[in-house]
Amino acid sequence: MDYANGMWNFICKQRIFEIHGVKVGGNPGERPTVLIGTIFYRKQKMVKDDLRGEFDHDAAESLIKAQEEFSDKTGNPAMLDVVGASAEALGKALDFCADVTDCPLLLDGLTTAMRIETLNRVVESGLEDRIVYNSITPECKTEELEAIKLSGVKSVILLAYYPREFTSRGRLKAVRGLIPKLVDAGTEKILVDTCVLDIPSLGSACMAIFDVKNELGYPAGCGAHNAIGTWRGLRTKMGERAKRPCTAVADALPVSAGGDFVLYGPIEEAEYVFPSVALVDSAQAQLSIERGKRPSRDHPLYRIP
């Protein structure tokens, strides 16, 4: 990290990918952070049968529209992390979201077999350009890479989960080793999720964001909300009111480390995650201006005052 020219001075040129109209990547402060809310997750109130893919359509649409409203208010682009407990459920959820919103959709099945089966449905629906495959890990098999290649899906999240060396350096090693395989599989837009499992791993993940961008230039971020989801003493020791501010801080932390996207967890949390991340984006934008790079007029810097 070099403070001589503003806050950031990466060695490697930063890549910027456009996925169905949403741009992700680049230098901090120049582009708004992409925020990704999760929908149809297990035990979500509006899900009636997670295996059959039955849910309250009105409630689901309301949640999606609420995320879009906060995206419009702040200037932070949005994506949807669409989860399914079966290939049938995931396929139904993706089709529904594709009709309700125009944002990119993360295909997030619980197992590799489920994700591969759902890819076939994606091809039949013609959604390839909107899909981000979530996710590929260093332990992936050739079968999964081949399925992605055959599907025509070009956007993938690389999850840097490397248990043998679960440090910021270990994450970078995992990314180095997996990127060539993804390129061979025909993927063109690789987003690196530096993997958060709990509070301590959030620190390593933030350091890995900088390392990935500095050495490889790929857009990087993480699912920071996992630090909150696994914090057992949050409610019992800190009280129920502590959850929202802690969630907002956790999701904003990767942005201050240079992150390009945040998987912020349940889509219901959009109302306090979007403002907190927009605040950090706006602060970073001033440093970008001091480097001679003025953000576009739809940046949070000009939207949230």
One Martini backbone bead per residue (centre of mass of N, CA, C, O) as a GRO file, in nm:
protein
  305
    1MET     BB    1   0.097   0.036   0.022
    2ASP     BB    2   0.042   0.378  -0.106
    3TYR     BB    3   0.043   0.730   0.011
    4ALA     BB    4   0.174   0.925  -0.208
    5ASN     BB    5  -0.106   0.879  -0.401
    6GLY     BB    6  -0.294   0.880  -0.198
    7MET     BB    7  -0.416   0.570  -0.088
    8TRP     BB    8  -0.368   0.435  -0.377
    9ASN     BB    9  -0.109   0.199  -0.535
   10PHE     BB   10  -0.115  -0.014  -0.768
   11ILE     BB   11   0.072  -0.223  -0.958
   12CYS     BB   12  -0.175  -0.328  -1.096
   13LYS     BB   13  -0.394  -0.323  -1.331
   14GLN     BB   14  -0.732  -0.260  -1.329
   15ARG     BB   15  -1.013  -0.443  -1.359
   16ILE     BB   16  -1.315  -0.412  -1.569
   17PHE     BB   17  -1.642  -0.536  -1.538
   18GLU     BB   18  -1.932  -0.621  -1.739
   19ILE     BB   19  -2.260  -0.716  -1.600
   20HIS     BB   20  -2.539  -0.643  -1.721
   21GLY     BB   21  -2.453  -0.317  -1.667
   22VAL     BB   22  -2.240  -0.393  -1.442
   23LYS     BB   23  -1.974  -0.245  -1.276
   24VAL     BB   24  -1.654  -0.405  -1.179
   25GLY     BB   25  -1.394  -0.237  -1.044
   26GLY     BB   26  -1.092  -0.088  -0.975
   27ASN     BB   27  -1.041   0.199  -0.816
   28PRO     BB   28  -1.076   0.342  -0.537
   29GLY     BB   29  -1.341   0.592  -0.570
   30GLU     BB   30  -1.435   0.560  -0.885
   31ARG     BB   31  -1.635   0.321  -0.791
   32PRO     BB   32  -1.897   0.171  -0.693
   33THR     BB   33  -2.013  -0.053  -0.489
   34VAL     BB   34  -2.116  -0.376  -0.508
   35LEU     BB   35  -2.436  -0.507  -0.408
   36ILE     BB   36  -2.525  -0.834  -0.252
   37GLY     BB   37  -2.821  -0.997  -0.219
   38THR     BB   38  -2.997  -1.248  -0.045
   39ILE     BB   39  -3.220  -1.505  -0.183
   40PHE     BB   40  -3.382  -1.794  -0.077
   41TYR     BB   41  -3.306  -1.871   0.191
   42ARG     BB   42  -3.292  -2.038   0.466
   43LYS     BB   43  -3.571  -1.933   0.656
   44GLN     BB   44  -3.718  -1.752   0.490
   45LYS     BB   45  -4.027  -1.632   0.529
   46MET     BB   46  -4.125  -1.648   0.211
   47VAL     BB   47  -4.052  -1.946   0.233
   48LYS     BB   48  -4.232  -2.253   0.199
   49ASP     BB   49  -4.050  -2.444  -0.014
   50ASP     BB   50  -3.719  -2.512  -0.074
   51LEU     BB   51  -3.736  -2.768  -0.271
   52ARG     BB   52  -3.984  -2.662  -0.468
   53GLY     BB   53  -4.000  -2.344  -0.489
   54GLU     BB   54  -4.188  -2.206  -0.267
   55PHE     BB   55  -4.337  -1.870  -0.270
   56ASP     BB   56  -4.379  -1.533  -0.206
   57HIS     BB   57  -4.402  -1.323  -0.464
   58ASP     BB   58  -4.462  -1.046  -0.340
   59ALA     BB   59  -4.238  -1.046  -0.127
   60ALA     BB   60  -4.000  -1.085  -0.320
   61GLU     BB   61  -4.047  -0.832  -0.492
   62SER     BB   62  -4.026  -0.628  -0.259
   63LEU     BB   63  -3.727  -0.686  -0.191
   64ILE     BB   64  -3.609  -0.619  -0.467
   65LYS     BB   65  -3.718  -0.325  -0.483
   66ALA     BB   66  -3.573  -0.222  -0.230
   67GLN     BB   67  -3.289  -0.256  -0.338
   68GLU     BB   68  -3.328  -0.069  -0.583
   69GLU     BB   69  -3.389   0.188  -0.423
   70PHE     BB   70  -3.108   0.200  -0.277
   71SER     BB   71  -2.948   0.211  -0.536
   72ASP     BB   72  -3.067   0.482  -0.632
   73LYS     BB   73  -2.996   0.656  -0.380
   74THR     BB   74  -2.667   0.583  -0.379
   75GLY     BB   75  -2.529   0.431  -0.654
   76ASN     BB   76  -2.529   0.131  -0.587
   77PRO     BB   77  -2.494  -0.145  -0.727
   78ALA     BB   78  -2.685  -0.448  -0.809
   79MET     BB   79  -2.728  -0.782  -0.688
   80LEU     BB   80  -2.825  -1.136  -0.696
   81ASP     BB   81  -2.840  -1.396  -0.456
   82VAL     BB   82  -2.943  -1.710  -0.569
   83VAL     BB   83  -3.105  -1.953  -0.380
   84GLY     BB   84  -3.093  -2.325  -0.356
   85ALA     BB   85  -3.197  -2.660  -0.244
   86SER     BB   86  -3.258  -2.705  -0.552
   87ALA     BB   87  -3.281  -2.716  -0.886
   88GLU     BB   88  -3.576  -2.643  -0.900
   89ALA     BB   89  -3.569  -2.394  -0.712
   90LEU     BB   90  -3.345  -2.235  -0.857
   91GLY     BB   91  -3.482  -2.211  -1.130
   92LYS     BB   92  -3.735  -2.059  -1.034
   93ALA     BB   93  -3.586  -1.818  -0.906
   94LEU     BB   94  -3.441  -1.715  -1.158
   95ASP     BB   95  -3.689  -1.667  -1.334
   96PHE     BB   96  -3.825  -1.466  -1.147
   97CYS     BB   97  -3.594  -1.253  -1.130
   98ALA     BB   98  -3.576  -1.200  -1.439
   99ASP     BB   99  -3.869  -1.066  -1.442
  100VAL     BB  100  -3.834  -0.841  -1.203
  101THR     BB  101  -3.526  -0.797  -1.290
  102ASP     BB  102  -3.207  -0.656  -1.442
  103CYS     BB  103  -3.006  -0.787  -1.275
  104PRO     BB  104  -2.769  -0.968  -1.175
  105LEU     BB  105  -2.721  -1.335  -1.127
  106LEU     BB  106  -2.663  -1.559  -0.874
  107LEU     BB  107  -2.561  -1.892  -0.883
  108ASP     BB  108  -2.666  -2.064  -0.564
  109GLY     BB  109  -2.586  -2.365  -0.491
  110LEU     BB  110  -2.525  -2.615  -0.249
  111THR     BB  111  -2.420  -2.788  -0.496
  112THR     BB  112  -2.259  -2.892  -0.766
  113ALA     BB  113  -2.484  -3.061  -0.899
  114MET     BB  114  -2.697  -2.834  -0.886
  115ARG     BB  115  -2.548  -2.623  -1.056
  116ILE     BB  116  -2.518  -2.791  -1.313
  117GLU     BB  117  -2.821  -2.843  -1.361
  118THR     BB  118  -2.897  -2.534  -1.377
  119LEU     BB  119  -2.734  -2.457  -1.630
  120ASN     BB  120  -2.930  -2.585  -1.834
  121ARG     BB  121  -3.162  -2.385  -1.774
  122VAL     BB  122  -3.013  -2.128  -1.850
  123VAL     BB  123  -2.986  -2.194  -2.150
  124GLU     BB  124  -3.294  -2.222  -2.209
  125SER     BB  125  -3.349  -1.911  -2.100
  126GLY     BB  126  -3.113  -1.706  -2.185
  127LEU     BB  127  -2.908  -1.612  -1.912
  128GLU     BB  128  -2.594  -1.605  -1.941
  129ASP     BB  129  -2.529  -1.284  -1.920
  130ARG     BB  130  -2.657  -1.274  -1.604
  131ILE     BB  131  -2.465  -1.488  -1.493
  132VAL     BB  132  -2.318  -1.584  -1.172
  133TYR     BB  133  -2.103  -1.813  -1.064
  134ASN     BB  134  -2.176  -1.959  -0.725
  135SER     BB  135  -1.887  -2.129  -0.687
  136ILE     BB  136  -1.531  -2.146  -0.712
  137THR     BB  137  -1.289  -2.374  -0.603
  138PRO     BB  138  -0.980  -2.522  -0.558
  139GLU     BB  139  -1.151  -2.819  -0.545
  140CYS     BB  140  -1.236  -2.845  -0.818
  141LYS     BB  141  -1.371  -3.006  -1.090
  142THR     BB  142  -1.376  -3.073  -1.421
  143GLU     BB  143  -1.685  -3.097  -1.449
  144GLU     BB  144  -1.749  -2.802  -1.367
  145LEU     BB  145  -1.583  -2.655  -1.583
  146GLU     BB  146  -1.726  -2.785  -1.827
  147ALA     BB  147  -2.011  -2.681  -1.764
  148ILE     BB  148  -1.945  -2.384  -1.793
  149LYS     BB  149  -1.841  -2.392  -2.082
  150LEU     BB  150  -2.108  -2.510  -2.213
  151SER     BB  151  -2.307  -2.275  -2.113
  152GLY     BB  152  -2.163  -1.969  -2.153
  153VAL     BB  153  -2.067  -1.873  -1.891
  154LYS     BB  154  -1.852  -1.579  -1.798
  155SER     BB  155  -1.929  -1.556  -1.487
  156VAL     BB  156  -1.724  -1.570  -1.181
  157ILE     BB  157  -1.679  -1.695  -0.856
  158LEU     BB  158  -1.392  -1.691  -0.655
  159LEU     BB  159  -1.327  -1.902  -0.384
  160ALA     BB  160  -1.075  -1.849  -0.128
  161TYR     BB  161  -1.071  -2.161  -0.017
  162TYR     BB  162  -0.782  -2.252   0.204
  163PRO     BB  163  -0.730  -2.460   0.463
  164ARG     BB  164  -0.414  -2.511   0.457
  165GLU     BB  165  -0.405  -2.168   0.420
  166PHE     BB  166  -0.583  -1.946   0.623
  167THR     BB  167  -0.468  -1.680   0.470
  168SER     BB  168  -0.386  -1.424   0.279
  169ARG     BB  169  -0.167  -1.587   0.125
  170GLY     BB  170  -0.335  -1.840   0.070
  171ARG     BB  171  -0.548  -1.704  -0.102
  172LEU     BB  172  -0.357  -1.611  -0.327
  173LYS     BB  173  -0.266  -1.891  -0.412
  174ALA     BB  174  -0.545  -1.993  -0.497
  175VAL     BB  175  -0.590  -1.785  -0.718
  176ARG     BB  176  -0.344  -1.842  -0.894
  177GLY     BB  177  -0.429  -2.149  -0.952
  178LEU     BB  178  -0.737  -2.097  -1.071
  179ILE     BB  179  -0.744  -1.894  -1.307
  180PRO     BB  180  -0.638  -2.068  -1.547
  181LYS     BB  181  -0.882  -2.267  -1.537
  182LEU     BB  182  -1.102  -2.055  -1.597
  183VAL     BB  183  -0.994  -1.959  -1.866
  184ASP     BB  184  -1.008  -2.244  -2.003
  185ALA     BB  185  -1.336  -2.241  -1.945
  186GLY     BB  186  -1.421  -1.934  -2.064
  187THR     BB  187  -1.380  -1.724  -1.863
  188GLU     BB  188  -1.389  -1.347  -1.831
  189LYS     BB  189  -1.533  -1.295  -1.535
  190ILE     BB  190  -1.352  -1.248  -1.234
  191LEU     BB  191  -1.452  -1.289  -0.898
  192VAL     BB  192  -1.308  -1.231  -0.577
  193ASP     BB  193  -1.359  -1.431  -0.290
  194THR     BB  194  -1.187  -1.409   0.028
  195CYS     BB  195  -1.328  -1.534   0.263
  196VAL     BB  196  -1.577  -1.562   0.516
  197LEU     BB  197  -1.647  -1.714   0.850
  198ASP     BB  198  -1.545  -1.489   1.057
  199ILE     BB  199  -1.403  -1.245   1.228
  200PRO     BB  200  -1.098  -1.310   1.181
  201SER     BB  201  -1.128  -1.363   0.863
  202LEU     BB  202  -1.193  -1.070   0.781
  203GLY     BB  203  -0.906  -0.960   0.797
  204SER     BB  204  -0.776  -1.149   0.584
  205ALA     BB  205  -0.972  -1.078   0.353
  206CYS     BB  206  -0.893  -0.778   0.331
  207MET     BB  207  -0.596  -0.827   0.263
  208ALA     BB  208  -0.657  -1.002   0.008
  209ILE     BB  209  -0.783  -0.786  -0.161
  210PHE     BB  210  -0.528  -0.624  -0.200
  211ASP     BB  211  -0.346  -0.851  -0.313
  212VAL     BB  212  -0.512  -0.919  -0.564
  213LYS     BB  213  -0.514  -0.634  -0.689
  214ASN     BB  214  -0.204  -0.584  -0.686
  215GLU     BB  215  -0.118  -0.851  -0.857
  216LEU     BB  216  -0.392  -0.906  -1.064
  217GLY     BB  217  -0.661  -0.695  -1.085
  218TYR     BB  218  -0.903  -0.820  -0.966
  219PRO     BB  219  -1.197  -0.833  -0.855
  220ALA     BB  220  -1.281  -0.773  -0.502
  221GLY     BB  221  -1.427  -0.956  -0.219
  222CYS     BB  222  -1.704  -1.032   0.022
  223GLY     BB  223  -1.878  -1.217   0.291
  224ALA     BB  224  -1.905  -1.035   0.566
  225HIS     BB  225  -2.168  -1.148   0.713
  226ASN     BB  226  -2.039  -1.408   0.842
  227ALA     BB  227  -1.933  -1.264   1.097
  228ILE     BB  228  -2.226  -1.235   1.213
  229GLY     BB  229  -2.355  -1.524   1.183
  230THR     BB  230  -2.103  -1.645   1.387
  231TRP     BB  231  -2.184  -1.454   1.630
  232ARG     BB  232  -2.288  -1.573   1.928
  233GLY     BB  233  -2.259  -1.302   2.131
  234LEU     BB  234  -2.420  -1.066   2.017
  235ARG     BB  235  -2.700  -1.090   2.166
  236THR     BB  236  -2.623  -1.195   2.457
  237LYS     BB  237  -2.397  -0.960   2.515
  238MET     BB  238  -2.504  -0.692   2.333
  239GLY     BB  239  -2.769  -0.719   2.197
  240GLU     BB  240  -3.008  -0.666   1.958
  241ARG     BB  241  -2.914  -0.366   1.869
  242ALA     BB  242  -2.618  -0.454   1.757
  243LYS     BB  243  -2.658  -0.586   1.475
  244ARG     BB  244  -2.685  -0.356   1.268
  245PRO     BB  245  -2.419  -0.197   1.310
  246CYS     BB  246  -2.234  -0.445   1.272
  247THR     BB  247  -2.321  -0.508   0.985
  248ALA     BB  248  -2.242  -0.237   0.858
  249VAL     BB  249  -1.941  -0.255   0.930
  250ALA     BB  250  -1.868  -0.525   0.799
  251ASP     BB  251  -1.959  -0.433   0.502
  252ALA     BB  252  -1.757  -0.176   0.497
  253LEU     BB  253  -1.466  -0.282   0.542
  254PRO     BB  254  -1.385  -0.388   0.250
  255VAL     BB  255  -1.401  -0.105   0.122
  256SER     BB  256  -1.159   0.019   0.286
  257ALA     BB  257  -0.973  -0.222   0.138
  258GLY     BB  258  -1.082  -0.208  -0.187
  259GLY     BB  259  -1.347  -0.317  -0.251
  260ASP     BB  260  -1.596  -0.402  -0.514
  261PHE     BB  261  -1.761  -0.615  -0.335
  262VAL     BB  262  -2.068  -0.722  -0.149
  263LEU     BB  263  -2.186  -0.983   0.045
  264TYR     BB  264  -2.451  -0.889   0.269
  265GLY     BB  265  -2.682  -1.086   0.258
  266PRO     BB  266  -2.972  -1.035   0.350
  267ILE     BB  267  -3.191  -0.835   0.177
  268GLU     BB  268  -3.321  -0.695   0.432
  269GLU     BB  269  -3.035  -0.519   0.483
  270ALA     BB  270  -3.030  -0.278   0.278
  271GLU     BB  271  -3.118  -0.023   0.455
  272TYR     BB  272  -2.811  -0.027   0.610
  273VAL     BB  273  -2.590  -0.101   0.396
  274PHE     BB  274  -2.598   0.110   0.173
  275PRO     BB  275  -2.533   0.366   0.342
  276SER     BB  276  -2.259   0.269   0.462
  277VAL     BB  277  -2.115   0.223   0.187
  278ALA     BB  278  -2.164   0.504   0.066
  279LEU     BB  279  -1.994   0.654   0.270
  280VAL     BB  280  -1.721   0.522   0.198
  281ASP     BB  281  -1.723   0.590  -0.101
  282SER     BB  282  -1.723   0.900  -0.060
  283ALA     BB  283  -1.454   0.916   0.090
  284GLN     BB  284  -1.284   0.784  -0.138
  285ALA     BB  285  -1.348   0.992  -0.365
  286GLN     BB  286  -1.173   1.225  -0.262
  287LEU     BB  287  -0.904   1.079  -0.319
  288SER     BB  288  -0.954   1.055  -0.622
  289ILE     BB  289  -0.965   1.358  -0.679
  290GLU     BB  290  -0.669   1.411  -0.572
  291ARG     BB  291  -0.569   1.224  -0.828
  292GLY     BB  292  -0.767   1.320  -1.083
  293LYS     BB  293  -1.039   1.133  -1.021
  294ARG     BB  294  -1.361   1.174  -1.124
  295PRO     BB  295  -1.655   1.086  -1.058
  296SER     BB  296  -1.948   1.020  -1.139
  297ARG     BB  297  -2.274   1.154  -1.092
  298ASP     BB  298  -2.375   0.853  -0.969
  299HIS     BB  299  -2.226   0.876  -0.724
  300PRO     BB  300  -2.254   0.881  -0.385
  301LEU     BB  301  -2.129   1.165  -0.345
  302TYR     BB  302  -2.400   1.289  -0.509
  303ARG     BB  303  -2.651   1.128  -0.364
  304ILE     BB  304  -2.643   1.146  -0.024
  305PRO     BB  305  -2.666   1.460   0.065
   0.00000   0.00000   0.00000
